[in-house]
Amino acid sequence: MANDIKQLIKEVLDQGYLMSLATTDDGGVWVADVIYIYDDDLNIYWMSDPDVRHSQAIISNNRVAGTITVSGAGENNLGIQFEGVAERIEGNRHDLALKHYAKKKKPAPKESDDVLGGDSWHILKPKRIELINEKLYGFDKEKIEL
């Protein structure tokens, strides 16, 4: 069952484009939408300016949560909710840039290209993911712990 749920979660990750990322800092909670990519272990990556609020919040409190929704009204609500830990990762990470550009339907960057332009890569390592698939499960959620 867990492998089936993992595959359904990957389908949401494939179909989605934006992740709503929730962070907490001294000012309270904050949500930012970021374009994401992911790996086979369901880790989620994005690039952000290191000076924006959500990037700064991760430095002081790396516990985060998020959602990815790929459907709207109707009976086919589809998405995931998750919680985990996030951190900034160093380097240009050409492997991530290739996936990121493909998602944005842009030509692949060269390895020598500065794709970050002052931004930094971040990784979210989920601890728990809840799948919302109304077509298959109605209003019940399927969960996996990682």
C-alpha beads as a LAMMPS data file, in Angstrom:
LAMMPS data file: protein, C-alpha beads

146 atoms
145 bonds

1 atom types
1 bond types

-500.0 500.0 xlo xhi
-500.0 500.0 ylo yhi
-500.0 500.0 zlo zhi

Masses

1 110.0

Atoms # bond

1 1 1 0.000 0.000 0.000
2 1 1 2.786 2.474 0.904
3 1 1 4.391 2.042 -2.541
4 1 1 1.025 2.754 -4.194
5 1 1 0.639 5.895 -2.079
6 1 1 4.223 6.933 -2.878
7 1 1 3.510 6.546 -6.602
8 1 1 0.317 8.615 -6.293
9 1 1 2.284 11.298 -4.425
10 1 1 4.848 11.340 -7.264
11 1 1 1.991 11.854 -9.722
12 1 1 0.901 14.946 -7.752
13 1 1 4.508 16.181 -7.706
14 1 1 4.746 15.615 -11.476
15 1 1 1.521 17.472 -12.231
16 1 1 1.974 20.361 -9.798
17 1 1 3.920 23.535 -10.465
18 1 1 3.863 25.681 -7.305
19 1 1 4.407 24.671 -3.705
20 1 1 2.940 26.805 -0.938
21 1 1 5.676 26.780 1.690
22 1 1 4.875 27.688 5.297
23 1 1 7.643 28.932 7.596
24 1 1 7.771 30.516 11.047
25 1 1 9.928 33.383 12.263
26 1 1 9.841 36.029 14.990
27 1 1 7.050 37.769 13.081
28 1 1 4.836 34.657 13.050
29 1 1 3.850 32.308 10.267
30 1 1 4.466 33.069 6.597
31 1 1 3.530 31.341 3.349
32 1 1 5.362 31.746 0.044
33 1 1 4.712 30.063 -3.305
34 1 1 7.786 28.614 -5.004
35 1 1 8.384 26.600 -8.165
36 1 1 9.646 23.197 -7.047
37 1 1 11.240 20.024 -8.312
38 1 1 11.697 16.724 -6.473
39 1 1 13.756 13.540 -6.325
40 1 1 12.874 9.848 -5.983
41 1 1 13.045 10.082 -2.180
42 1 1 10.303 12.765 -2.287
43 1 1 12.708 15.510 -1.234
44 1 1 11.542 18.832 -2.664
45 1 1 13.906 21.506 -4.022
46 1 1 13.456 25.153 -4.978
47 1 1 15.562 28.229 -5.528
48 1 1 14.949 31.469 -3.644
49 1 1 16.679 34.703 -2.838
50 1 1 18.532 34.101 0.466
51 1 1 17.299 37.458 1.783
52 1 1 13.533 36.890 1.409
53 1 1 11.460 36.142 4.491
54 1 1 10.936 32.400 3.951
55 1 1 14.664 31.831 3.295
56 1 1 15.615 33.759 6.413
57 1 1 12.985 31.940 8.490
58 1 1 14.464 28.542 7.556
59 1 1 17.806 29.605 9.055
60 1 1 16.285 30.189 12.489
61 1 1 13.571 27.486 12.370
62 1 1 13.982 24.749 9.787
63 1 1 10.624 23.073 10.527
64 1 1 8.316 23.815 7.602
65 1 1 5.050 22.653 6.072
66 1 1 3.545 22.951 2.641
67 1 1 0.904 22.055 0.123
68 1 1 0.814 21.290 -3.561
69 1 1 -2.577 21.310 -5.261
70 1 1 -3.140 20.237 -8.851
71 1 1 -6.896 20.528 -9.133
72 1 1 -9.603 22.986 -8.333
73 1 1 -13.347 22.750 -7.944
74 1 1 -15.232 19.543 -8.561
75 1 1 -14.926 16.018 -7.311
76 1 1 -11.336 15.443 -8.331
77 1 1 -9.478 17.358 -5.621
78 1 1 -5.886 16.215 -5.834
79 1 1 -2.897 17.353 -3.851
80 1 1 -0.552 16.764 -0.955
81 1 1 0.081 18.345 2.432
82 1 1 3.392 17.757 4.168
83 1 1 5.699 18.695 6.991
84 1 1 9.427 18.339 7.309
85 1 1 12.714 20.158 7.647
86 1 1 14.304 22.521 5.149
87 1 1 17.782 23.865 4.627
88 1 1 19.803 25.870 2.172
89 1 1 22.173 23.827 0.021
90 1 1 25.324 25.208 -1.532
91 1 1 26.446 25.259 -5.124
92 1 1 25.076 25.791 -8.603
93 1 1 23.691 22.216 -8.690
94 1 1 23.472 21.725 -12.435
95 1 1 21.481 18.501 -11.848
96 1 1 18.727 20.501 -10.136
97 1 1 18.931 23.334 -12.657
98 1 1 18.268 20.912 -15.531
99 1 1 15.073 19.661 -13.862
100 1 1 14.017 23.183 -12.882
101 1 1 14.450 24.562 -16.409
102 1 1 12.616 21.575 -17.896
103 1 1 9.693 22.190 -15.537
104 1 1 9.563 25.835 -16.637
105 1 1 9.792 24.669 -20.288
106 1 1 13.013 26.610 -20.823
107 1 1 16.071 25.404 -22.779
108 1 1 18.523 23.414 -20.669
109 1 1 21.262 25.548 -19.132
110 1 1 24.925 24.823 -19.745
111 1 1 26.906 23.558 -16.790
112 1 1 28.869 26.823 -16.797
113 1 1 25.707 29.000 -16.660
114 1 1 24.960 30.876 -13.450
115 1 1 21.367 29.703 -13.098
116 1 1 21.014 31.021 -9.564
117 1 1 21.685 34.681 -10.243
118 1 1 22.131 35.355 -6.534
119 1 1 19.487 32.847 -5.420
120 1 1 20.217 29.656 -3.473
121 1 1 18.916 26.121 -3.689
122 1 1 16.905 24.788 -0.764
123 1 1 15.785 21.268 0.095
124 1 1 12.742 20.171 2.054
125 1 1 13.020 16.679 3.510
126 1 1 9.461 15.613 4.309
127 1 1 8.756 13.703 7.505
128 1 1 5.072 13.100 6.756
129 1 1 3.009 13.477 3.585
130 1 1 -0.776 13.337 3.348
131 1 1 -2.308 12.594 -0.036
132 1 1 -5.634 14.124 -1.027
133 1 1 -7.181 12.153 -3.877
134 1 1 -10.936 12.629 -3.763
135 1 1 -11.521 10.404 -6.794
136 1 1 -9.903 7.394 -5.087
137 1 1 -10.414 8.062 -1.366
138 1 1 -13.253 10.566 -1.029
139 1 1 -12.580 12.874 1.906
140 1 1 -10.172 10.464 3.592
141 1 1 -6.435 11.162 3.343
142 1 1 -3.741 8.574 2.848
143 1 1 -0.573 9.231 4.862
144 1 1 3.021 8.109 4.764
145 1 1 5.744 8.739 7.311
146 1 1 9.270 9.128 5.974

Bonds

1 1 1 2
2 1 2 3
3 1 3 4
4 1 4 5
5 1 5 6
6 1 6 7
7 1 7 8
8 1 8 9
9 1 9 10
10 1 10 11
11 1 11 12
12 1 12 13
13 1 13 14
14 1 14 15
15 1 15 16
16 1 16 17
17 1 17 18
18 1 18 19
19 1 19 20
20 1 20 21
21 1 21 22
22 1 22 23
23 1 23 24
24 1 24 25
25 1 25 26
26 1 26 27
27 1 27 28
28 1 28 29
29 1 29 30
30 1 30 31
31 1 31 32
32 1 32 33
33 1 33 34
34 1 34 35
35 1 35 36
36 1 36 37
37 1 37 38
38 1 38 39
39 1 39 40
40 1 40 41
41 1 41 42
42 1 42 43
43 1 43 44
44 1 44 45
45 1 45 46
46 1 46 47
47 1 47 48
48 1 48 49
49 1 49 50
50 1 50 51
51 1 51 52
52 1 52 53
53 1 53 54
54 1 54 55
55 1 55 56
56 1 56 57
57 1 57 58
58 1 58 59
59 1 59 60
60 1 60 61
61 1 61 62
62 1 62 63
63 1 63 64
64 1 64 65
65 1 65 66
66 1 66 67
67 1 67 68
68 1 68 69
69 1 69 70
70 1 70 71
71 1 71 72
72 1 72 73
73 1 73 74
74 1 74 75
75 1 75 76
76 1 76 77
77 1 77 78
78 1 78 79
79 1 79 80
80 1 80 81
81 1 81 82
82 1 82 83
83 1 83 84
84 1 84 85
85 1 85 86
86 1 86 87
87 1 87 88
88 1 88 89
89 1 89 90
90 1 90 91
91 1 91 92
92 1 92 93
93 1 93 94
94 1 94 95
95 1 95 96
96 1 96 97
97 1 97 98
98 1 98 99
99 1 99 100
100 1 100 101
101 1 101 102
102 1 102 103
103 1 103 104
104 1 104 105
105 1 105 106
106 1 106 107
107 1 107 108
108 1 108 109
109 1 109 110
110 1 110 111
111 1 111 112
112 1 112 113
113 1 113 114
114 1 114 115
115 1 115 116
116 1 116 117
117 1 117 118
118 1 118 119
119 1 119 120
120 1 120 121
121 1 121 122
122 1 122 123
123 1 123 124
124 1 124 125
125 1 125 126
126 1 126 127
127 1 127 128
128 1 128 129
129 1 129 130
130 1 130 131
131 1 131 132
132 1 132 133
133 1 133 134
134 1 134 135
135 1 135 136
136 1 136 137
137 1 137 138
138 1 138 139
139 1 139 140
140 1 140 141
141 1 141 142
142 1 142 143
143 1 143 144
144 1 144 145
145 1 145 146
